[in-house]
């Protein structure tokens, strides 16, 4: 189960380059239900995501590079490329700041994952976070991939 909130970004944190960063490329084999392939640095995954906004099922299966490269030719829509910065927050939480590249630039989105719905609802966003778009399907990556 994935419990997360998603926000636009008012301003990027200072010293962004000092935080750990993953280079991500992902595409969608299907968007209803969501079936995604992803390369994150040198790791590869096939992901199924159920319906929902803040709370939804998510299953990750490992892939190898060859499987990813085979399936990436079969995606519908845009191959999303982004840099994901992992920024520590209070209470042991992590902000995952996505800086989109290519045709989705200069879009910035930040997500925070939680252990419970109560923790997600009680979360107070830092001042660099912008509008809460958790309940807007417009900002699901599966929908962004259709903007190609």
C-alpha angles and dihedrals in degrees: 000000000000119000112183144147123215129206140180114239125247095189134349117251117259118263092021091168090063092069125083111269134198124199106222133191118179139169137181126241088183134002101198100071096014114243111175137178119206140185112201108183100304098339124095131202144176110212133193117198124189127215122288144082115237095009125037143141117267130182124182123198122188119245132187124235093258093053091048092049091049094049096042088071088060100053122122114231130348127359099230115220122189145149114239117205118198108216120183118233131187121285092035094291125140128216111216104206113196117201106193122216135201118017092353093058131143090031115123122189129175125201131190121196122211139196094227143017088242091057091048092050092047093050117120110203120228116251093256090065116093132199118349106243097171092121096044112096086196089084098048106116089231089063093042088057089064092062092083 
